[in-house]
Amino acid sequence: MSSERHVLTYFKDGVEYYASSGRMVFNPEYHENHKKPWKVHDLIFLCSSYDAMKKRDIGLALGRTEMTIFEKAKSLRKNGQFEYFKNMGQEHKKNALDDAKRICSS
């Protein structure tokens, strides 16, 4: 008896998705950072965008799979680092707004 597991997938607009979850199947064209180390600016983007964006969109922006986005966020929360990176993103946005206001008022 074979222990092979068959996973059902479907294609939409030329992209393959898992039938069970609707998540995109790994594709090196879209997930170019798969298995690569995370950069600080990627962690800041992940954490500061996590509540406002779809996980699929975050994954595509970072070149990683949707499941990797879920797993990294879970890991950062478990280690107490999620809020740290989220706050770094909020501070960066605040500084950018302050700079824009200063430039516009000059």
N, C-alpha and C positions, 0 to 999 in steps of 0.2 A: 504494500500500500504506500503510495506517495504522500509525502508531507508537504507538497507544494501547495501554496495558497494563492488563489486567483483573486485579484483585486479588480473590481469593475471600474472602468473609467469611461469618460465620454469626451468628445472634442467640441469646443465652441469657439468660433472665430480662429480656428487653427491652433488653439491652446488646449492641452489635455488636463482634465480635472478628475479628481476622485469622485465616483458616484455617491459614495456614502456620506461625504462631508462637504462636497462642493469646492474643496481646496485644490489649488493648482498643483499638479504633479511637478516634481523637480525638473527644471529645464535650465541648462547652463547658459542659455541666451538671456534668461530673465534673472537667474539666481547666480550671478557671477562672483559673489562673495561667499558662496557656500563653503563651509569648513575653514574659512579664513578667520584670523583673529579680528576681534571687534576693536574699532577705533573709538576714542573718547567721544568725538563728535557724533558718531553713529549711536552711541548709548544715550547721549543727550537728546538726539532726535527721537529715538525710540520712546524714551520715558516721557518727554514733553508732548509727544503726539499721541500717545497710547489711548487716551480717553476721547480724543477728538477725531481720530481718523480710523478708517477700517484697517484691520490688521493686514489684509491683503495688500492695501495701498502702501502701508509702512514697509512691508516685505519687499515690494517692487522697488520702492524708493531706495532701500538699503541693499538690494541685490540678494535677498535672502528669502527662504520659504516662509509661508504663513505660520507653519508649525514652529519654526525656529524663533519667530517673533514671540509667540506664546511662551515657549520654553525659556527664552532669555529673560523676558519680563518676570516670569515666575521665579527664576533663579536670582535675579536682582532683588526682588521683594524678599525672598527668603534670607538673603544676605544683608538686608537692610540698606541696599544701595539704590533702589529704585527712586525713592524720594530725593536723594542727593542729586542724581542726574536730572531728574525732573525739575528741581529747583535751579540747577545750572541753566537749563533751557529757558526758564521763566526770567531769570536774571539777564540772560543774553537778549531776550526780546525787549525787556524793559530798557536796557542800555541802548539798544538800536532805536527804540521809539524816542528816547531822550535826545539821542544824537540827531534824529530826523527833525524833531521840534526845534532844536538849537539851530540847525542849518536853515530851516524854513523861516525862522524869525530873524535871521541875520540880514 
